[in-house]
């Protein structure tokens, strides 16, 4: 089936291409295809059909064209039977269950009677709603029909056992056959006279149909072929297509054929009578079906023969009594009687052998037990196979089956023998010692203990008949288990993709709680998208205002009043930027800069700031557990979150009370994660902020995380504090929990994922003055005000500036061939070409061009998992003139250094191809400094390779690392003289690395190689040296000479 699915033309289906299928559908299909159990699933509003290899026999000729067909088209013949069940699953999310349900399937080109045990279960899509249905099924057609027919044969045998004369035989057969109108929609029994003409004895299921089944039928009749039956005694099949008003029995369609079965007479030469029965219109005429009729006819024939012999013997006895005084006649009569009795014995022997053969070949297991000790008198092959082919005849059940002792079966047999009442058992568990097994094996049986009576009415034995239903029982248990665990397995497999799959709970309250949590999460996500979009436009406005104010600052120098007003306006821009940052944090759209943080140290460093914010009337208590784990999180955002919670707590206490900040290790287990849809089980660092304030009413708690929601009076809060905390924690992979009760205070708990990494060194980076340049910068911005402001700021810094209003216009400028050193582009722009596509095409044409993105809202273009993509440079709006200057120089420096490395490698490769030595610096200057071991830390491969070659040419030994963590490992193992490091490294920054090196290895000299000239000032290391990118061999050589002084 997997190959068939891969070859299928999905583009023409309602589902479309598989690469756009929901993840929930893909997981369900993988489960379906790997199972050996019969399964199918439907997806979408038209319930497109999927199935596995085990289900193919159920489809019959509909395979392989059934794939992706709407279910109401594929199973049109049973749609009325299943549509309400499917609607229940889609509407309520509740699973259905049916056991041995009758379904008339057209899988062979005709309607067929079938029985199936199955369950429809909901499939939850990526939207959190029911989008499909899953069905696990067991076909039980053969079992149901076999048990039905065996029940008919048992009823017939039981009734005939008490019949001694012909009328009783006919009545017993009539009663038994009228109970099974499924396999015998109508029946009639005829008895032949000596001339071969037949007279109807009884009719069932066809009362009043004398035209079809007349009271008398002559031997020459061609409809029912009586003459042929009387002579040849073979089963005949008669077509009923031309007949009118054919009885239907329990079916909606009348039979199209009937079976005419002979009742064999005593001598075997002629038929004694005939049984006519309509055939089930929904079953094929198989050997098993005809054998069923033969078994019925055989039992009736045998009992008719016995009744005839009984009546004949009665007549002979009367005749002998009348001629008792006539010896000669008596002798003759006795001789004749002897011959007849011999003939009767032979007939009975033949009938006994026939019945024994039927007994042995019966599909059910049978045995006859005699006496109160239940001695095995007769057993068939099925019974021997059940108990392991052991010796049974002549032994009591307790001797033959010792392992059954204590399981209750011997006691049941004793009870049937003593009471004379039959016992019927279903799904009885028994442990039997099977052939070749080392220990008793568990089996499940359906059986009947039928007492056998003598003529005086005393019980002489017990007839045992039954079926081994272990396979069906195992299948039912597997089906129940599969349905019980299916939703849990699907949710477990898809939980990593953070889809909102809801598990159906047995308890209604728990299920409603999970659904409420899902609706709340969807609501918060929608609000996040809205606020993110608002922040984008807001940041553009702030950039226009702030940029022009900074440009205006030069024009008002010396005017103190104007300068103060300008500073007030810039402060307003800063507050607006903070508001936009909070919106982005709530919408989880703000690029984070996570560090490995020790929360104990962070809280301790905040102590003074918190006390100033809370005031003197609030008591601050800090409780930090020992052995606190580290967490990977943006430290500045975490500080803002704790400060926000503290300020909210202060306002809730009206400036008086006690605020407690706790930090501890915490484990959220699987049970907690199961009841909180947005939580992953695992280890967390927990920070709790508790107050003694008024608490939060229950009807307010569900709204407090929404943006702009506040209970404070006008002018005392924006309503963004908690929403910012919530968005930041969720973006960091954490969890926020609120515990509150009106009048008893509030506790806000932040759960942040644990990390095993070593703590990063956290230092407040001061902004050093930045310089401009003369390179050419192409500004791409769709907002006219932002574009003109950015152009003016760059021009003021000395750059040559080009501009474009969208990506297509910018690419036209790039394609014109004009020299461009830096592409400075907004991330979110209208038009068919996106900014990332523009950058990719520009780099393809001009590899030397540097790329710098800017945005107030990044969407997911360059940020994934809350972090910038590797190698991407971003300047967030709104930005200052100094921030713009430093970032542009840093990006240009890295790009130019990268190009130097590329050109150097090209020269080396060309020299190697020409077999000429690579030019090296004059060796005369090497004597001016000693040989050193230098550790170079650079994440850009080409720059790293070029720098290593240049340093080695100067005669120094080199170790290289691509991250700060890798550099620390080298420093632990080797003695290093100089650390030459880039600033913008993955993970820990180069400035943080430098401070750690200065603390642990104070003798190591430190050199920053960066396009950002503020690196030295940011590190706080006064004797560090700065090598500005791009640098030449001479500049590197000069730095190395300065290090050795």
Residue, then its C-alpha position, 0 to 999 in steps of 0.5 A: x500500500x505504501x508503494x501504491x500511495x507513492x504512485x498515486x496522483x495526489x494533485x488531482x485529489x481533494x487533499x493536494x500534494x503530500x508535502x502540504x498535508x497536515x502533520x497529524x495526517x502523516x502520523x496517522x498514515x504511518x501508523x496505519x501502514x505499519x500495522x498488521x491489523x485491519x485498519x482504514x482512515x478517512x480525512x477531510x470533509x469528504x472523508x477521503x479513504x486510506x487503508x492498509x494491506x490487511x484491509x484489502x480483503x474487505x475491499x475485494x474488487x474495489x482495491x486498488x481504486x479505493x485510495x483517496x475516494x470519498x467514503x460516501x462514494x466508496x461505500x455507497x451501499x452501506x452509507x445509510x448504516x455508517x453515516x450517523x456513526x461518522x457524524x457522531x465522531x466529527x460532531x462530538x469527538x466521541x468514539x463509536x463501537x459496534x460488535x458483529x454489525x451486519x453490513x451488506x457489502x458489494x465487494x465482489x460485484x454483488x451484495x454480500x452478507x458480512x459482519x464486522x466488529x469495529x470502532x470509529x475514533x476521531x483524528x485531531x488535526x493541526x488546528x485542534x479540531x476533528x479533521x478525520x476518522x480512524x477505524x480498526x476493524x475485525x471481520x467476523x462473517x465466518x464466525x457469525x454464520x458458522x455459529x448460526x448454522x451450528x445452532x440450527x443443527x443443535x436445535x434440530x438434533x435436540x428436537x429429533x432426539x425426543x421424536x419416536x414417530x413420523x409426526x413428531x419427527x416432522x414437527x421437530x424439524x419444522x420448529x428447528x428450521x423456522x428459527x433460521x430465516x437467514x440461511x433458510x429464507x423459506x422451507x417446505x418438506x414433502x414426503x413421497x408416496x410409492x409412485x413418487x408423487x410428493x405431498x407437503x408436510x409443512x411449510x415455514x417462511x412461505x405461508x400462503x405461497x401455494x402457487x410456488x409450493x403447492x400442497x401436492x407435487x406429482x412425480x412429473x413436475x419440472x419446477x422442483x424436479x421431483x422425479x429426478x430427486x426420487x430416482x437419483x437422490x442428488x441435491x438440485x439447485x432451482x432458479x427462481x428468477x421467473x417466480x412471483x412473490x418469492x418469500x424473502x425471510x428476514x432479507x429485503x431481497x427475495x432468493x433467486x435460487x432454491x435447494x432441493x435436497x433428498x431425504x434418503x429412505x431405508x433401502x437407499x434406492x429411492x428418496x423418502x422425501x424432499x426438503x426445499x429451501x430458498x437460498x440466502x440472496x446475500x451469500x454464494x452457493x458454496x460447498x459449506x452452504x450445501x453441506x449444511x443442507x445435507x446435514x439437516x436432511x441427514x438428521x431428518x432422514x435418519x430420524x424418519x427411518x428410525x420412526x418408520x422402524x419403530x412403527x413397523x416393529x409395533x405392527x409386527x408385535x401386534x401381528x405376532x400376538x394374534x398368531x401366537x397359537x400358530x407355530x408354523x406361521x409363527x416360525x415363518x413370521x419369526x424368520x421373516x422378522x429376523x431378516x427384517x431386523x437384520x436389515x434394520x440393524x444394517x440400516x441403523x449401522x449404516x446410519x450410525x456410520x454416516x452420523x459418526x462421519x458427520x460427527x468426526x468432520x464437524x467444525x465444532x469440537x464434540x464429545x459424548x461423556x457417559x455415566x456420572x464419572x463422565x467417561x469419554x465414549x466418543x470424541x471428534x477430531x476438533x476436540x482432540x486438536x483442542x486438548x492436544x491429541x492425547x488418549x481420551x476414550x475410556x478415561x474419565x474427564x478427571x483422569x484425562x484432563x488433570x490440569x483442568x482441576x480447580x477451573x470449575x468445568x468438572x463441577x459444571x458437568x456434575x451439575x448438568x448430570x444431576x439436574x438434567x438441565x443443559x448449560x451454555x457458556x460463552x467466553x469461558x477461560x480454561x488452561x489446557x496442556x497443549x501438544x508440545x507446550x511446556x505449560x498449560x495454555x490459556x484458551x477461550x471456549x463457547x460450549x454447551x453441556x447437553x444431558x442425554x436421557x434414556x427412555x425412562x427419563x434418566x440422565x445417562x451421559x452428556x453431549x459436549x459441543x462448542x467452539x474454540x474462540x481464543x482467536x476472536x477473543x484475542x482480536x477483540x482484546x487487541x482491538x480494545x487495546x488499540x482503541x484505548x491507546x490510539x489517541x495517546x500514541x498519536x498525541x505523543x508522536x506529534x507533541x514535538x510539533x506543538x500541535x494542539x491534539x486533544x486527548x479524549x478523557x473518561x472524565x467530562x470535567x478534565x476533558x472540558x478543562x483541556x478544551x478550555x486551555x486550547x481555546x485560550x492558547x488559540x486566543x492568545x496566539x491570535x492576539x499575539x499576531x495582531x499586536x506584532x503587526x501593530x508593533x511593526x507599524x508603530x516602530x516605523x513611526x518611531x524610527x521616522x520621529x526619532x531619526x529626524x529628532x537626532x538629525x535636528x539635534x545639530x541644528x539646535x546646539x547652543x540653544x539650551x531650551x530647544x535642546x531640552x525640548x528635543x531631549x524630552x521628545x527623544x525620551x518619548x520615542x524611547x518610551x514608545x520603543x519600549x512599548x513596541x518591544x513589549x508588544x513584540x515580546x507578547x506576540x513572541x516576535x522579538x529576536x532574543x539574545x539568550x545567555x546561560x544565566x545563573x538566576x541566583x546572581x541575576x536576582x541578587x544584582x537586581x536587589x537595589x533596583x527592586x527596592x527603589x521600585x517597591x518603596x520603603x513600605x514594602x518588605x522584600x524577601x528573597x529565597x533562593x534554593x541551594x544548587x540552583x540550575x542554570x537556564x538559557x534565557x535573555x537576561x535583560x528580558x528576564x530582568x524586565x519580567x521580574x521587575x514587571x511582576x514586582x511592580x504589579x505586586x506593589x500596586x496590588x498591595x497599595x504600596x504596603x505589604x510583603x513581596x517574596x521572590x523565590x528561585x528553585x529547581x522544579x520538575x514538571x512531570x508527564x501528568x502535569x504536561x498532559x493537563x497543560x497543552x503548552x507544557x513539555x515535561x522536564x526540568x525547569x528553573x522556577x522563579x516565583x513572585x508572591x505578594x500579600x495583596x488583594x488577589x485576582x478574582x476567578x473571572x479576571x484571571x483568564x484575561x490578565x495575560x491579554x494585551x492592554x487588559x488592566x484593572x488599574x485606573x486610567x494613566x496608571x498602566x498600559x496593560x502590557x506588563x503581564x502580556x510581555x512576560x507571558x510572551x517572553x516566557x513562551x518564546x523562551x520555551x518556558x511556562x507561566x502559572x498564576x496562583x491567586x485567590x481574592x483577598x489572599x494575594x497572588x503568586x506568579x511562577x515562571x518556569x524556564x528550561x534547565x541547561x547544563x551549559x556553563x554560566x555566561x559572564x554578563x556585563x552591561x555593554x556601554x556604547x562607545x562613539x562610532x564612526x562613519x565611512x565613505x562606502x556606498x549603501x543601498x537603502x530598501x524601505x517601503x515606508x517613505x518616512x523611514x526610508x528618507x530618515x535612514x538615508x539622511x542618517x547614513x548621509x550624515x555619517x559620510x556614506x554614499x546612499x542609494x534608495x529603493x521603495x521595494x525589493x524589485x526596485x532594489x534588485x534593478x539597481x543591483x542588476x545595473x552594475x553600480x558598485x554597492x558595498x552594503x545592502x540595508x533592507x527592511x525585512x517585511x515589505x510588500x510585493x512579489x519579491x521578499x527581502x531574503x530573496x533580494x539578499x540571496x540574488x544580490x549576493x549571487x551577483x556580487x559576493x562582496x556585498x554586505x547584507x544588513x536587515x532592519x525591522x520593527x517586526x521580523x515575522x519568521x523570515x530571518x528569525x526561527x525559534x526566537x533566534x536570528x538565523x546563523x550569519x544574519x545581521x539585524x538592526x531592530x527599529x527604532x535605532x539611534x544614529x550611534x547604533x546605526x553607525x556601529x552596526x554598519x561599520x561592524x557588518x562592513x568590516x566583517x564583509x571586507x575581512x571575508x573578502x580579503x580571506x577569499x582573495x588570499x586563498x585564491x592567490x594561494x591556489x593560483x600559486x600552487x597551480x603555477x608551482x610558484x612560491x607564495x610571497x611572504x613578508x620580509x624576514x628581517x622584521x621577524x627578529x623584532x619580536x619573539x615567537x608566540x602561541x596565538x589562539x584565533x577565535x572566528x566563526x566565519x571559516x574563510x576569515x579564520x583560514x586567512x587569519x591563521x595563514x597570516x599569523x603563521x607567516x609571521x612565525x607564530x604557532x596557532x590554535x584555532x576555535x570557532x566559538x568561545x566554548x571551544x576556545x575555553x577548552x583549548x585554554x584549559x589544555x594549552x599555554x596561550x600567549x595571545x587571544x585574537x577573537x572576533x566579537x560576534x560569535x555564536x553562543x558566548x560573545x567575544x567580549x564575554x570570552x575576553x573577560x573570562x580569559x582575563x579572570x582565569x588567565x591574566x597573563x594572556x594578551x587580548x586582541x579584538x578583531x572586529x568591524x565594531x570599534x566599540x568592542x574594547x570599550x564594551x569589554x572593560x579591558x583597558x589594555x586590550x588591543x583593537x584590530x579593525x576589520x578589514x585588516x591587512x598583513x601589515x596591520x596584523x604585523x603591527x599589532x603583533x609587534x605591539x603585543x611583544x613590547 
